[in-house]
Structures are given as structure tokens and as C-alpha cells.
Amino acid sequence: MSPDLAFILTLALRMAVTAAFVVSASVITERAGPVIGALVATLPISAGPSYVFLALDHDAAFIAEGALASLPINAVTIFLALTYVLLAQRRSALVSFAGAIVVWIALATLSRTVHWSLAGGVVANAIAFAICLPLLRRFRQVKMPLITRRWYDIPLRASLVATLVATVVTLSGWVGPSVSGTIALFPVVFTSMMLILHPRIGGPATAAVLANSGWGLIGLGIAIAVLHVAALRFGSVVGLSLALATCVSWNLGLWWNGRRKLVRV
């Protein structure tokens, strides 16, 4: 088998595996409501596979540096969520989506001009969430309407995430860890929800999922910081495993706390 054919087949397999993860998670999100949906959506179901595939091609130092670049992008994503939530209350799906993407691209580009340290990335996240969480609070409680799936839903979601994986894997050797870490954290799940759910169930209901995502994104940010530190000290496998465990444990804790509050009520 030629090297080019082997690369194409491997890339196709990686795209298919990642797309299957994201599509499954987004279907769960639709059926479980905005709170559970937000917890699922903020798991590393797109960034995680991207980093796993990067780790297959690069050393631990590359992964650690990529995670350092991803940390401020996590802060950027909460501003994408806030922008969409505010626009979606009255605007169309296209306007709300476009506005959120423009904000993400602008802030992500701005973040590339800063030489980030771990402490700087943590502070950027702390400031971003301190601003956005209070503003998102009043949009969180919306009843999720019944969803009827259309034929193009799953192909659209699969193509979005497959394109992301192909971009990250193909460009990583050329653009380096910093850009790879930025691309890996592009919010594929959020954007697919905007494009698919908004036209069917309306802006406020779709926005409720993103409004509930703030606390979950905090856990994702902590997991990225863990990945940076652990990959340098223990290698990529341990770093990725600890990061995944951190994110899952955080979201399980949020779920348990929410259930405890419901019992009290």
C-alpha cells in the first residue's frame, strides 16, 4: 500500500469515528432536554478525538503546547454561546449563527496575538466565565419542544465534525501545535445545534442548551489545563486520560448537584 493511500484511509477512519461520537452525543442532547444536553455537549466529544489523533502523530510536547493554545479558546467559546443566546431570542437562525461565528473568529484571532502561559489562560477563562455566566442565567429555563428529525440532520453533523478532524490532522504538521490546538477546540457541537435545531424548535429553546453550557465549559477548561500539565510530565496517553476523567467527573458532579437540588424542591 502506498503512503498516500494509507494516509487517506487512516484519515477517513478518523473522520468516521469522530463523526459517530458527535452525532450520537447530539442525538442524546435533543432527547434529554437543555440541561442534560448541555452536559453532553460540553464533553470533549469533538476536541477529544482530535487530540487523540494528534497524539498518534506527534510527541507529548506538541500535545502540551496545543492544549495551552486551546485554553484561551475555551474562554472564546463561552462568548460565542453568549452571542448566540442573545441573538437567538429575536433573530433568525442564520443571523444568530453568523453573529456567533464572527465573534468566535474575531476573539480567536485576537487570542493568537498573545503568548499564553498556563496562568494567563486560566485567568482568561475566569474572567470570561465571570462575565458570561450571570448574563446567561435567565435564558436557561425553556421547555424543549418535540423534535422531528429530518433526513439531512445526521449527514450535516457528520460532515461538520469530519471536516474539522480532517483539517486538524492534515494541517497539524504544517501549522504547528498552537494553531492545531486552536482548530481542535472549534465548537462543532454548538454550531451543529445552531444550524439544525434553531429552524425547527426556535431560537429560545436552542439557546437554552447553550445557556446551560457555561458550567460544563468550565470543566472543559480545567481538563485542558490538566492535559497541558500531565502531558509534559507523564506523556500524551496519561495526559489525555486524566483530561477525559476530569471532564467526565466534573459534568457528573454538575448532574448530581442538579438532581440534589430537584429533590430538595
C-alpha positions as CSV (number, residue, x, y, z in Angstrom):
1,M,0.0,0.0,0.0
2,S,1.4,3.4,-1.0
3,P,2.0,6.0,1.8
4,D,-0.6,8.4,0.2
5,L,-3.3,5.7,0.1
6,A,-2.5,4.7,3.7
7,F,-2.8,8.3,4.8
8,I,-6.2,8.7,3.0
9,L,-7.6,5.5,4.5
10,T,-6.4,6.4,8.0
11,L,-7.8,9.9,7.7
12,A,-11.1,8.6,6.6
13,L,-11.3,6.2,9.5
14,R,-10.5,9.0,12.0
15,M,-13.2,11.2,10.4
16,A,-15.8,8.4,10.6
17,V,-15.0,7.5,14.2
18,T,-15.2,11.1,15.4
19,A,-18.3,11.9,13.5
20,A,-20.0,8.8,15.1
21,F,-19.2,10.2,18.5
22,V,-20.5,13.7,17.8
23,V,-23.7,12.5,16.1
24,S,-24.5,10.1,19.0
25,A,-24.0,12.8,21.6
26,S,-26.1,15.4,19.7
27,V,-29.0,12.9,19.4
28,I,-28.8,12.3,23.2
29,T,-28.8,16.1,23.6
30,E,-32.0,16.5,21.6
31,R,-33.9,13.9,23.6
32,A,-32.7,14.7,27.1
33,G,-33.6,18.4,27.3
34,P,-31.4,21.5,27.6
35,V,-29.7,20.7,31.0
36,I,-28.6,17.2,30.2
37,G,-28.0,18.3,26.6
38,A,-25.6,21.0,27.8
39,L,-23.7,18.5,29.9
40,V,-23.3,16.1,27.0
41,A,-22.4,18.9,24.6
42,T,-19.6,20.2,26.8
43,L,-17.9,16.8,27.0
44,P,-14.8,16.6,24.7
45,I,-16.6,14.7,22.0
46,S,-15.1,16.7,19.1
47,A,-11.9,18.1,20.7
48,G,-11.1,14.8,22.4
49,P,-10.8,12.6,19.3
50,S,-8.9,15.4,17.5
51,Y,-6.3,15.4,20.3
52,V,-6.1,11.6,20.3
53,F,-5.3,11.6,16.6
54,L,-2.8,14.4,17.1
55,A,-1.1,12.3,19.8
56,L,-0.7,9.5,17.3
57,D,1.2,11.7,15.0
58,H,3.1,14.0,17.4
59,D,5.0,13.9,20.7
60,A,3.8,14.9,24.2
61,A,5.4,18.4,23.9
62,F,3.3,19.0,20.9
63,I,0.1,18.0,22.7
64,A,1.0,20.1,25.8
65,E,1.6,23.2,23.7
66,G,-1.6,22.6,21.7
67,A,-3.5,22.4,25.0
68,L,-2.0,25.7,26.1
69,A,-3.4,27.3,22.9
70,S,-6.8,25.6,23.4
71,L,-7.2,27.0,26.9
72,P,-8.0,30.6,25.9
73,I,-10.1,29.3,23.0
74,N,-12.4,27.7,25.7
75,A,-12.9,31.2,27.0
76,V,-13.7,32.4,23.5
77,T,-16.4,29.7,23.1
78,I,-18.4,31.0,26.1
79,F,-18.6,34.3,24.3
80,L,-19.8,32.5,21.2
81,A,-22.5,30.9,23.3
82,L,-23.5,34.3,24.9
83,T,-23.7,36.0,21.5
84,Y,-25.9,33.3,20.0
85,V,-28.1,33.1,23.1
86,L,-28.8,36.9,23.0
87,L,-29.3,37.0,19.2
88,A,-31.5,33.8,19.1
89,Q,-34.2,35.3,21.3
90,R,-35.4,37.5,18.4
91,R,-33.2,36.9,15.3
92,S,-33.2,34.2,12.6
93,A,-31.0,31.1,12.7
94,L,-28.7,32.5,10.0
95,V,-28.2,35.8,11.7
96,S,-27.7,34.3,15.2
97,F,-25.3,31.7,13.8
98,A,-23.3,34.2,11.8
99,G,-23.1,36.6,14.6
100,A,-21.8,33.9,17.0
101,I,-19.2,32.7,14.5
102,V,-18.0,36.2,13.8
103,V,-17.4,36.8,17.5
104,W,-15.6,33.4,17.8
105,I,-13.3,34.1,14.9
106,A,-12.5,37.6,16.0
107,L,-11.7,36.6,19.6
108,A,-9.8,33.5,18.5
109,T,-7.7,35.6,16.1
110,L,-7.1,38.1,18.9
111,S,-6.0,35.4,21.2
112,R,-3.4,34.3,18.7
113,T,-1.6,37.6,19.2
114,V,-0.9,36.8,22.9
115,H,1.9,34.5,24.1
116,W,-0.1,32.5,26.6
117,S,1.1,30.9,29.8
118,L,-0.9,28.4,31.8
119,A,-1.7,31.1,34.4
120,G,-2.7,33.5,31.7
121,G,-5.1,31.0,30.1
122,V,-6.7,30.2,33.5
123,V,-7.2,33.9,34.2
124,A,-8.7,34.5,30.8
125,N,-11.2,31.7,31.5
126,A,-12.0,33.0,34.9
127,I,-12.7,36.5,33.6
128,A,-14.8,35.2,30.6
129,F,-17.0,33.0,32.8
130,A,-17.4,35.7,35.5
131,I,-18.8,37.9,32.7
132,C,-20.9,35.4,30.8
133,L,-22.4,33.1,33.4
134,P,-24.6,35.8,35.1
135,L,-25.8,37.0,31.7
136,L,-26.8,33.5,30.6
137,R,-28.7,32.6,33.7
138,R,-32.1,34.0,32.7
139,F,-32.1,32.1,29.4
140,R,-31.6,28.6,30.9
141,Q,-35.1,27.5,31.7
142,V,-37.0,26.8,28.5
143,K,-39.1,23.7,27.7
144,M,-37.7,21.7,24.9
145,P,-40.3,21.1,22.1
146,L,-40.8,17.7,20.5
147,I,-38.2,17.3,17.7
148,T,-38.8,15.6,14.4
149,R,-35.6,14.6,12.7
150,R,-35.1,15.4,9.0
151,W,-33.1,13.4,6.5
152,Y,-30.2,15.7,6.3
153,D,-29.6,16.1,10.1
154,I,-27.1,13.3,10.7
155,P,-25.2,13.8,7.4
156,L,-24.8,17.5,8.2
157,R,-23.5,16.9,11.7
158,A,-21.2,14.1,10.5
159,S,-19.8,16.3,7.7
160,L,-19.1,19.2,10.1
161,V,-17.1,17.2,12.5
162,A,-15.4,15.1,9.8
163,T,-14.2,18.3,8.2
164,L,-12.8,19.5,11.5
165,V,-10.9,16.3,12.1
166,A,-9.6,16.3,8.5
167,T,-8.4,19.9,8.9
168,V,-6.7,19.3,12.3
169,V,-4.9,16.1,11.2
170,T,-3.9,17.3,7.8
171,L,-2.6,20.8,8.8
172,S,-1.1,19.9,12.2
173,G,2.3,19.0,10.7
174,W,2.5,22.3,8.8
175,V,0.9,24.9,11.2
176,G,2.3,23.6,14.5
177,P,0.7,22.9,17.9
178,S,-0.6,26.3,18.6
179,V,-2.8,26.6,15.5
180,S,-3.7,22.9,15.8
181,G,-4.9,23.5,19.4
182,T,-7.0,26.4,18.3
183,I,-8.7,24.5,15.5
184,A,-9.3,21.4,17.7
185,L,-11.4,23.4,20.0
186,F,-13.7,24.8,17.3
187,P,-17.2,24.3,18.8
188,V,-18.6,21.8,16.3
189,V,-21.3,20.5,18.6
190,F,-22.6,24.0,19.4
191,T,-22.6,25.1,15.8
192,S,-24.4,22.0,14.6
193,M,-27.1,22.6,17.2
194,M,-27.5,26.2,16.0
195,L,-27.9,25.1,12.4
196,I,-30.2,22.1,12.9
197,L,-32.3,22.9,16.0
198,H,-33.0,26.6,15.6
199,P,-35.1,26.4,12.4
200,R,-37.2,23.6,14.0
201,I,-37.7,24.4,17.6
202,G,-37.0,28.1,17.7
203,G,-34.2,30.3,19.0
204,P,-35.1,30.4,22.7
205,A,-35.2,26.6,23.0
206,T,-32.0,26.1,21.2
207,A,-30.4,28.9,23.1
208,A,-31.3,27.3,26.4
209,V,-28.9,24.4,25.6
210,L,-26.0,26.8,25.1
211,A,-27.1,28.9,28.1
212,N,-26.8,25.8,30.3
213,S,-23.4,25.0,28.9
214,G,-21.4,27.6,30.9
215,W,-20.6,25.4,33.9
216,G,-19.8,22.4,31.7
217,L,-17.3,24.6,29.7
218,I,-15.6,25.4,33.0
219,G,-14.9,21.7,33.4
220,L,-13.6,21.5,29.9
221,G,-11.2,24.4,30.6
222,I,-10.0,22.6,33.7
223,A,-9.5,19.4,31.7
224,I,-7.4,21.3,29.1
225,A,-5.2,22.7,31.8
226,V,-4.8,19.1,33.2
227,L,-3.8,17.9,29.7
228,H,-1.2,20.6,29.4
229,V,0.5,19.8,32.7
230,A,0.1,16.0,32.6
231,A,1.3,15.6,29.0
232,L,4.5,17.3,29.9
233,R,5.1,15.3,33.0
234,F,3.7,11.8,32.1
235,G,3.2,11.7,28.4
236,S,0.3,12.0,26.0
237,V,-1.6,8.9,27.0
238,V,-1.7,9.7,30.7
239,G,-2.4,13.4,29.9
240,L,-5.4,12.6,27.7
241,S,-6.8,10.0,30.1
242,L,-6.6,12.4,33.0
243,A,-8.2,15.2,31.0
244,L,-11.1,13.0,30.0
245,A,-11.6,11.8,33.5
246,T,-11.5,15.4,34.8
247,C,-14.2,16.5,32.3
248,V,-16.5,13.5,32.8
249,S,-16.2,13.7,36.6
250,W,-16.9,17.5,36.5
251,N,-20.1,17.0,34.4
252,L,-21.2,14.1,36.6
253,G,-20.8,16.3,39.6
254,L,-22.9,19.0,37.9
255,W,-25.6,16.4,37.1
256,W,-25.6,15.1,40.7
257,N,-25.8,18.6,42.1
258,G,-28.7,19.4,39.9
259,R,-30.5,16.2,40.9
260,R,-29.9,17.1,44.6
261,K,-31.5,20.5,44.1
262,L,-34.5,19.0,42.5
263,V,-35.0,16.6,45.4
264,R,-34.9,19.5,47.8
265,V,-37.5,21.4,45.8
